[in-house]
Amino acid sequence: MPIARRLRTIGLLLPVIAGLALLAGLAGFRISEAMGLAALRETGRHRLDLSAESLERQIDKYAYFPATLGLERDVLDLVTGRAPLAQPVNRYLEMLNERAGTLSIYVLNRQGRVVAASNWSRPDSFIGEDLSYRPYFIEAMAGRQGRFFGVGTTRGEAGYYLSSPLAENGAIVGVAVVKVSLEQLEQSWSTVEAPVIVSDENGVVILASVPSWTFTTLRTMDEQAHRHFDRTLQYNARPLSPLGLTPLNRIAPDAELVQLARPADGEAETAVFPVSGSFLAQTAPLQGTGWTMTVLSPASEITGMAWTRAALAAVGSAFLGILLLMRVQRRGHLRELERKVEERTRNLRAAQDELVHAGKLAVIGQLSAGLAHELNQPLAALRTLSGNTVKFLQRGNLDAARGNLERIAQLVDTMGALTGQLKSFARKSSGVPRPVAVRRPIDNALFLLEPRLRRSGVAVQLEVPEGVAALCDPNRLEQVVVNLAANGLDALAGRRDGKLTVTAWTEDGRTRIQVADNGPGLSEDVLPRLFEPFFTTKEAKDGSREGGGGLGLGLAISAGIVRDFGGTLTGANGADGGAVFTIDLPAADLPSDPSAVQAGDLACPTLPPQP
């Protein structure tokens, strides 16, 4: 792939990778945030249960106080007017208030006026005050237990009012009230890890971990609500400003993500938890009251952690995308290289085929002089025999003519076998390996060299069993054997005791063919370069002589042919001297059907004696 095209492809894919990385980051954020909020919800629910339980325990400690006052005869006599003096009841309530640790205890008659109080001796005593407008008085006069949070009109002290009707003979004659401070509970909440607030039925914060949040509102109050509170003095004219909780996202019926505005300077100095930022607000109603408890679990860390994980997911996805892109580009580059390698391999194979064919023609050229001599003798004999046959026919000597014709037929067969073998050797083969009985191409190769063998006087020892087979192309194997045997004849030139040995055997799934001579062998400087192209030790001679100089391609071509069959060609010196070349090929099993043997595998007939 051209570089410009590759860069263009990368430029098109990078936005896709960036988009996928962004989606992975968003998905990572959502998943991380959801998991963090789920864990935070579980923790918040536990905190909510503990805080609600602590508030209920605090209130339940005083819930029975008002009702117990109805058991005191002096109290009943006072509210009914039968006892003119309130001093004994005042002292009793004062003592009870000190022991119980409440803010105040007082008794009202049917008209809602305080007739006895624990703070009777203080300047801000409740005695004589008309509290008939208070909701807790109204509830008690209706025969119900009263529960009310408010700010006292006398001292401006906030507290929780518990009231109970005082009954005599089935009739309500007065109301007993206990005012409890929840300040100690608020202080204990200020040490926990998450803020806690309690809002009443009006949405006003009456208890909070942060003191500045008390008497703020969770929702905006309209003007009518403010006028009502001013009239009832429930919050003693407090401003009731909004707390500043902004809803963000509801994730469950009882859980919502909210944002809390930063408080004024100095308000959060003593808090052990954040008092601004994002929170998970979880609410639950408090049994027996119209109140709602809310736990604000800080969620900023979860959001920050989710963004961190989102960034990691995005970066990781981008990294994986880039790796994938690089892998795709590399695979494309490898495919391009493979295509080029295949194309060049085809070109090289074609060139090798041409080179192999040229090598065959070169061998035929070297054999041409000997072959011409072999053909000249039969041709001369044919000329002589044909002339004699004509004369014998003229004389009527048919037996002599028949004998000459039979000799002529033998010579023609001999010449046909020789030229046919040359034609078979010179043709281009497919080069496709198949099971081949190696004896046949060896016999064919020696047949081609037979004229040289006769003239050189070199003895040939052939040790090749018929059953030895290899996976190769017979025509090319024949060429390799011709090259090796011809080299052996060159090495034995001028020796009267020259000997060429060809052996073949099968061992460990391999078929080995050795061509050995008893010549001078291979020198140490020649051995490493035996199969280099254009390396030769033959000196250039007159082209009319067989053997002569060479281009140094015979062994290189032979090694390439053997390599194509999955084998090796090696050269070495024999133990008794001379050169030994070994062809190592994959062994093969011959087909059981003789007809499966191709024509090229047929052995060449032996030349008959010349006349």
C-alpha positions in Angstrom: 0.0 0.0 0.0 1.5 3.4 -0.9 2.4 5.7 2.0 0.0 8.4 0.9 -2.9 5.9 0.9 -1.9 4.5 4.2 -1.7 7.9 5.8 -5.1 8.8 4.3 -6.6 5.6 5.8 -5.1 6.4 9.2 -6.5 10.0 9.0 -10.0 8.6 8.3 -9.8 6.0 11.2 -8.4 8.3 13.9 -11.7 10.2 14.3 -13.5 6.9 14.6 -11.0 5.8 17.3 -11.5 9.1 19.1 -15.3 8.7 18.9 -15.1 5.1 20.2 -12.8 6.3 23.0 -15.3 9.0 24.0 -18.2 6.5 24.0 -16.1 4.1 26.1 -15.3 7.0 28.5 -18.9 7.9 28.9 -19.9 4.3 29.4 -17.1 3.9 32.0 -18.4 7.1 33.8 -21.9 5.9 33.9 -21.0 2.4 35.1 -18.6 3.6 37.7 -21.0 6.3 38.9 -23.8 3.8 39.1 -21.7 1.3 41.1 -20.4 4.1 43.4 -23.9 5.4 44.0 -25.3 1.9 44.7 -22.6 1.4 47.4 -23.3 4.9 48.7 -27.0 4.3 48.8 -26.4 1.2 50.9 -24.2 3.1 53.3 -26.7 6.0 53.4 -29.6 3.7 54.2 -27.6 2.3 57.1 -26.9 5.8 58.4 -30.5 6.8 58.0 -31.7 3.9 60.1 -29.2 4.6 62.8 -30.1 8.3 63.0 -33.8 7.6 63.0 -33.3 5.1 65.8 -31.3 7.5 67.9 -34.0 10.2 67.5 -36.8 7.9 68.4 -34.9 6.7 71.5 -34.4 10.3 72.5 -38.1 11.1 72.2 -39.4 7.9 73.6 -37.5 8.6 76.9 -40.0 11.5 77.6 -43.1 10.3 75.8 -44.7 8.9 79.0 -44.1 12.1 81.1 -47.2 14.0 80.3 -49.5 11.1 80.8 -48.0 10.4 84.3 -49.0 13.9 85.5 -52.6 12.8 85.1 -52.0 10.4 87.9 -51.2 13.1 90.4 -54.3 14.2 92.4 -52.8 17.6 93.2 -52.4 18.3 89.4 -56.0 17.4 88.7 -57.3 19.5 91.6 -55.3 22.5 90.4 -56.6 22.4 86.8 -60.2 21.9 88.0 -60.0 24.8 90.5 -60.5 22.7 93.6 -57.0 23.5 94.9 -56.5 27.3 95.2 -52.7 27.1 95.6 -50.4 26.0 92.8 -47.2 26.1 94.8 -47.1 22.3 95.7 -47.6 21.4 92.0 -45.0 24.0 90.9 -42.4 22.5 93.2 -43.2 19.0 92.1 -42.8 20.0 88.4 -39.6 21.8 89.1 -38.1 18.8 90.8 -39.3 16.5 88.0 -37.8 18.7 85.4 -34.4 18.7 87.0 -34.4 15.0 87.4 -35.6 14.3 83.8 -33.3 16.9 82.2 -36.1 18.4 80.2 -36.4 22.1 79.3 -39.7 22.6 81.1 -42.9 20.9 82.3 -46.1 22.8 82.7 -49.9 22.2 83.1 -52.7 24.1 81.3 -56.4 24.3 82.2 -59.2 23.8 79.8 -58.9 27.4 78.6 -55.3 26.9 77.6 -53.8 29.0 80.4 -50.7 27.8 82.2 -51.6 27.2 85.9 -48.3 25.5 87.0 -44.8 25.3 85.6 -41.4 24.0 86.4 -39.9 27.5 85.8 -42.4 29.2 88.2 -39.6 30.9 90.1 -37.9 32.5 87.0 -38.7 35.8 85.6 -39.7 34.3 82.3 -42.1 31.8 83.9 -44.9 30.4 81.7 -47.5 30.8 84.5 -50.5 32.8 83.4 -49.7 32.6 79.7 -52.4 31.8 77.2 -51.2 28.9 74.9 -54.5 27.8 73.6 -53.4 28.6 70.0 -50.6 26.0 70.3 -51.2 22.9 68.1 -50.1 20.6 70.9 -52.8 22.0 73.2 -55.4 21.7 70.5 -54.4 18.0 69.8 -54.5 17.1 73.5 -57.9 18.7 74.1 -59.1 16.6 71.2 -58.0 13.5 73.2 -54.9 12.8 71.3 -51.2 12.8 72.1 -49.7 16.0 70.8 -46.3 16.3 69.1 -45.0 19.6 68.1 -41.7 21.3 67.4 -41.5 25.0 67.9 -39.8 28.0 69.4 -40.9 29.2 72.7 -42.5 32.6 72.7 -41.1 33.5 76.1 -37.5 32.6 76.0 -37.2 31.9 72.2 -35.8 28.5 72.9 -36.5 25.8 70.4 -37.7 22.4 71.6 -39.9 19.5 71.1 -43.3 19.6 72.8 -45.0 16.4 74.0 -48.6 16.9 75.3 -51.2 14.6 76.9 -54.8 15.2 78.0 -55.5 15.3 81.7 -58.8 13.4 82.2 -61.1 13.0 85.2 -64.2 10.8 85.1 -63.8 10.5 81.4 -63.7 14.2 80.8 -60.7 16.2 79.7 -60.0 18.8 82.4 -56.5 20.1 81.3 -53.3 19.4 79.4 -49.8 18.4 80.6 -46.9 19.5 78.4 -43.2 18.5 78.4 -40.7 20.5 76.4 -37.6 18.5 75.4 -34.3 19.8 74.0 -32.8 17.8 71.1 -29.5 19.8 71.2 -27.5 16.8 72.6 -28.7 14.7 69.7 -27.7 17.3 67.2 -24.2 17.5 68.7 -23.9 13.7 68.4 -24.9 13.9 64.7 -22.2 16.5 64.1 -19.5 13.9 64.6 -20.8 11.4 61.9 -19.4 11.2 58.4 -22.5 12.5 56.6 -24.9 15.5 57.5 -28.3 14.6 58.9 -31.3 16.9 58.9 -34.9 16.5 60.2 -37.6 18.6 58.6 -41.2 18.9 60.0 -44.4 18.7 58.1 -43.9 22.2 56.8 -40.5 21.4 55.2 -38.7 23.4 57.9 -35.4 22.0 59.1 -35.8 21.6 62.9 -32.7 19.4 63.6 -29.4 19.4 61.7 -25.8 18.3 62.0 -24.8 21.8 61.0 -26.3 24.4 63.4 -26.7 27.1 60.7 -29.0 24.8 58.8 -31.6 24.8 61.6 -34.8 26.8 60.7 -34.0 26.8 57.0 -36.4 25.4 54.5 -36.1 22.5 52.0 -38.6 24.3 49.7 -39.5 27.8 49.0 -42.2 29.2 51.3 -44.9 31.4 49.8 -46.2 34.6 51.5 -49.3 32.8 52.9 -47.2 30.3 54.7 -45.1 33.0 56.2 -48.2 34.9 57.5 -49.5 31.7 59.0 -46.3 31.0 60.9 -46.2 34.7 62.1 -49.7 34.2 63.4 -49.1 30.9 65.2 -45.6 31.9 66.4 -44.5 28.3 65.7 -41.0 29.4 64.8 -41.2 32.7 66.8 -40.8 34.9 63.7 -37.6 33.2 62.4 -36.8 34.2 58.7 -36.9 30.6 57.4 -34.6 31.1 54.5 -34.0 28.3 51.9 -31.2 25.8 52.7 -30.1 25.9 49.0 -30.5 22.3 48.0 -30.8 22.0 44.2 -32.1 18.7 42.8 -29.9 17.1 40.1 -31.0 13.6 39.3 -33.4 11.2 41.0 -32.0 7.7 41.0 -34.6 6.1 43.3 -37.9 6.9 45.0 -36.1 7.7 48.2 -32.7 8.8 46.8 -31.8 11.9 44.8 -28.6 13.6 43.7 -28.6 17.2 45.0 -26.2 20.1 44.9 -25.7 22.2 48.1 -24.5 25.7 47.7 -21.3 26.8 49.5 -22.1 28.2 53.0 -21.0 31.5 54.3 -17.3 31.8 55.5 -16.6 30.1 58.8 -19.8 28.0 58.9 -18.0 24.7 58.0 -14.9 25.2 60.0 -15.9 22.7 62.7 -17.7 20.2 60.5 -16.1 16.8 60.0 -17.9 16.3 56.7 -18.3 18.5 53.5 -21.2 21.0 53.8 -21.3 21.9 50.1 -21.0 20.2 46.8 -22.9 17.2 45.5 -24.7 14.8 47.9 -26.9 11.7 47.7 -30.0 12.7 49.6 -31.9 9.8 51.1 -35.1 10.4 53.0 -37.4 8.4 55.3 -40.5 9.4 57.3 -40.3 9.2 61.1 -43.0 7.0 62.7 -45.5 8.8 64.9 -44.6 12.3 63.6 -45.1 14.2 60.4 -41.3 14.6 60.2 -38.9 13.5 57.5 -35.3 12.6 58.1 -32.7 13.2 55.4 -29.1 11.9 55.2 -26.8 13.7 52.8 -24.0 11.4 51.8 -21.1 13.2 50.0 -21.0 12.1 46.4 -18.2 14.4 45.1 -15.6 11.7 45.5 -17.7 9.2 43.6 -18.2 11.6 40.8 -14.5 12.4 40.7 -13.6 8.7 40.8 -16.1 8.1 38.0 -14.5 10.8 35.9 -11.0 9.3 36.6 -12.2 5.8 35.5 -13.9 7.3 32.5 -10.6 9.0 31.5 -8.8 5.7 32.0 -11.5 3.9 29.9 -11.2 6.5 27.2 -7.4 6.4 27.1 -7.4 2.6 27.3 -9.9 2.3 24.4 -7.9 4.8 22.4 -4.8 2.8 23.1 -6.5 -0.4 22.0 -7.9 1.3 19.0 -4.5 2.5 18.0 -3.0 -0.9 18.6 -5.8 -2.4 16.4 -5.2 0.2 13.8 -1.5 -0.6 13.8 -2.3 -4.3 13.6 -4.6 -3.7 10.7 -2.0 -1.5 9.0 0.7 -4.1 9.7 -1.5 -6.9 8.4 -2.2 -4.9 5.3 1.5 -4.2 4.9 2.3 -7.9 5.4 -0.3 -8.8 2.8 1.3 -6.4 0.4 4.7 -7.8 1.2 3.3 -11.3 0.8 1.8 -10.4 -2.6 5.1 -8.9 -3.7 7.0 -12.0 -2.4 4.6 -14.3 -4.2 5.0 -12.2 -7.4 8.7 -12.2 -7.1 8.7 -15.9 -6.2 6.7 -16.6 -9.3 9.2 -14.5 -11.3 12.2 -16.2 -9.7 10.6 -19.6 -10.2 10.0 -18.8 -13.9 13.6 -17.6 -14.1 14.8 -20.7 -12.3 12.8 -22.9 -14.7 14.4 -21.1 -17.6 17.8 -21.5 -15.9 17.1 -25.2 -15.4 16.1 -25.6 -19.0 19.2 -23.6 -20.1 21.3 -25.9 -17.9 19.8 -28.9 -19.7 20.6 -27.4 -23.0 24.1 -26.7 -21.8 24.5 -30.3 -20.9 23.1 -31.4 -24.3 25.6 -29.0 -25.8 28.5 -30.6 -23.9 27.2 -34.0 -25.1 26.6 -32.9 -28.7 30.1 -33.9 -30.0 29.8 -37.4 -28.5 26.2 -37.8 -29.7 27.2 -36.7 -33.2 29.8 -39.4 -33.2 27.3 -41.9 -32.0 24.9 -41.0 -34.7 27.5 -40.9 -37.5 28.4 -44.5 -37.1 24.8 -45.8 -37.5 24.2 -43.4 -40.3 27.3 -44.7 -42.2 26.3 -48.2 -41.5 22.8 -47.5 -42.8 24.2 -46.0 -46.0 26.4 -49.1 -46.6 23.7 -51.6 -45.7 21.1 -49.9 -47.8 23.4 -49.9 -50.9 24.3 -53.6 -50.3 20.6 -54.5 -50.0 19.9 -53.0 -53.4 22.7 -55.1 -55.0 21.5 -58.2 -53.2 18.0 -57.6 -54.5 19.3 -57.1 -58.1 21.1 -60.5 -57.8 18.1 -62.2 -56.3 19.8 -62.9 -53.1 16.8 -62.4 -50.8 18.3 -63.9 -47.7 21.2 -61.5 -47.7 18.9 -58.6 -48.4 16.6 -59.7 -45.5 19.5 -59.8 -43.1 20.7 -56.3 -44.1 17.1 -54.9 -43.6 17.0 -56.5 -40.1 20.3 -54.8 -39.3 19.0 -51.5 -40.7 15.9 -51.8 -38.4 18.1 -52.3 -35.3 20.2 -49.3 -36.1 17.1 -47.1 -36.6 15.7 -48.3 -33.2 19.0 -47.4 -31.6 19.1 -43.9 -33.1 15.4 -43.4 -32.2 16.0 -44.4 -28.6 19.0 -42.0 -28.4 17.1 -39.0 -30.0 14.0 -39.8 -28.0 15.9 -39.7 -24.7 17.5 -36.4 -25.7 14.1 -35.0 -26.5 12.7 -36.1 -23.1 15.7 -34.7 -21.3 15.4 -31.3 -23.1 11.7 -30.8 -22.6 10.4 -28.5 -19.9 8.9 -30.4 -17.0 6.1 -29.2 -14.6 8.4 -29.6 -11.6 5.5 -30.9 -9.5 6.8 -33.6 -7.1 5.3 -37.1 -7.2 6.4 -40.6 -6.2 9.3 -41.7 -8.5 11.3 -44.9 -8.6 14.8 -43.3 -8.6 16.3 -46.2 -10.6 14.6 -44.9 -13.8 15.9 -41.3 -13.9 19.4 -42.7 -12.9 19.4 -45.1 -15.7 18.2 -42.4 -18.1 21.0 -40.1 -16.9 23.7 -42.7 -17.4 22.2 -43.6 -20.8 22.8 -40.0 -21.9 26.4 -40.1 -20.6 27.0 -43.6 -22.1 29.1 -42.4 -25.0 31.4 -40.5 -22.7 31.6 -43.4 -20.3 32.6 -45.7 -23.2 35.3 -43.4 -24.5 36.7 -42.4 -21.1 36.9 -46.0 -19.9 35.3 -45.1 -16.6 33.7 -48.0 -14.9 30.2 -47.5 -13.5 29.0 -49.3 -10.4 25.3 -49.0 -9.9 23.7 -50.0 -6.5 20.1 -48.8 -6.8 17.4 -51.2 -5.8 14.1 -51.1 -7.8 12.0 -50.3 -4.8 13.8 -47.1 -3.7 11.4 -44.2 -4.4 11.5 -40.4 -3.7 9.0 -37.5 -3.9 10.4 -35.5 -6.8 10.1 -34.7 -10.5 11.8 -37.5 -12.5 13.0 -35.2 -15.3 14.6 -32.8 -13.0 16.1 -35.5 -10.8 17.6 -36.9 -14.1 19.2 -33.6 -14.8 20.7 -33.5 -11.3 22.2 -37.0 -11.7 23.6 -36.0 -15.2 25.2 -32.9 -13.7 26.8 -34.8 -10.8 27.9 -37.8 -13.1 29.3 -35.3 -15.7 31.3 -33.6 -12.9 32.6 -37.0 -11.8 33.7 -37.8 -15.4 35.5 -34.4 -15.6 37.3 -35.2 -12.3 38.3 -38.6 -13.7 39.6 -37.4 -17.0 42.9 -39.0 -18.0 42.7 -41.8 -15.3 42.7 -45.4 -16.5 41.3 -46.7 -13.3 38.4 -44.2 -13.1 35.3 -45.5 -11.3 31.9 -43.8 -10.8 29.6 -45.3 -8.1 25.9 -44.5 -7.9 24.1 -45.8 -4.9 20.6 -45.2 -3.4 18.7 -46.3 -0.3 15.9 -45.3 2.1 16.4 -44.5 5.7 14.3 -42.8 8.4 11.7 -41.6 5.9 14.4 -40.1 3.6 15.7 -41.4 0.3 19.4 -40.7 -0.3 21.3 -40.9 -3.7 25.1 -40.8 -3.7 27.3 -40.1 -6.8 30.9 -40.8 -5.9 34.1 -40.9 -7.9 37.7 -42.0 -7.1 39.2 -38.8 -8.4 41.4 -36.2 -6.6 38.5 -35.0 -4.4 37.6 -31.5 -3.3 40.1 -29.1 -1.8 39.4 -27.2 1.5 39.0 -23.9 -0.2 36.5 -25.3 -2.7 34.2 -27.0 -0.3 32.6 -23.8 1.2 31.8 -22.5 -2.3 30.6 -25.6 -4.1 27.1 -24.4 -4.7 27.8 -20.7 -5.4 26.6 -19.6 -8.8 29.4 -19.0 -11.4 32.0 -20.6 -9.2 34.0 -23.2 -11.1 37.3 -25.0 -10.9 37.3 -26.0 -14.6 39.6 -24.2 -16.8 38.3 -23.0 -20.1 39.3 -25.3 -23.0 38.6 -25.7 -26.6 34.9 -26.0 -27.1 35.3 -29.0 -29.3 36.2 -31.1 -26.3 33.7 -32.6 -23.9 33.7 -31.4 -20.4 35.9 -28.3 -20.9 35.3 -25.1 -18.9 31.9 -24.3 -17.4 29.9 -21.3 -16.1 29.7 -22.7 -12.6 25.9 -23.1 -12.7 25.6 -26.9 -12.7 25.8 -27.5 -8.9 23.9 -24.3 -8.1 21.1 -25.3 -10.4 21.1 -28.9 -9.0 21.0 -27.6 -5.4 18.0 -25.4 -6.3 16.2 -28.3 -7.9 16.7 -30.6 -4.9 15.7 -27.7 -2.5 12.4 -27.3 -4.4 11.6 -30.9 -3.6 12.2 -30.4 0.1 15.6 -32.0 0.1 19.3 -31.1 0.2 22.4 -31.6 -1.9 25.7 -31.8 -0.1 29.3 -32.4 -1.2 32.2 -33.9 0.7 35.3 -36.0 0.3 35.0 -39.8 0.5 36.7 -41.9 3.2 38.8 -43.5 0.5 39.4 -40.3 -1.5 37.4 -38.8 -4.3 34.3 -36.6 -4.2 31.0 -37.8 -2.8 27.7 -35.8 -3.6 24.6 -36.8 -1.6 21.0 -36.1 -2.7 18.6 -36.2 0.3 14.9 -36.3 -0.7 11.6 -37.2 1.1 10.9 -40.9 0.7 7.7 -42.0 -1.1 5.6 -45.1 -1.6 5.2 -46.2 -5.2 1.6 -46.6 -6.5 0.4 -50.2 -6.7 -1.0 -49.7 -10.1 1.8 -49.9 -12.8 -0.3 -47.8 -15.1 0.1 -44.9 -12.7 3.7 -44.6 -13.6 4.1 -41.7 -16.1 5.9 -42.1 -19.4 8.8 -39.9 -18.3 9.6 -42.5 -15.6 10.3 -45.3 -18.1 13.8 -46.6 -18.2 15.8 -46.1 -21.4 16.8 -49.3 -23.3 20.4 -50.3 -23.5 22.1 -49.5 -26.8 22.9 -52.6 -28.9 26.5 -53.2 -30.0 27.5 -51.2 -33.0 28.3 -53.1 -36.2 
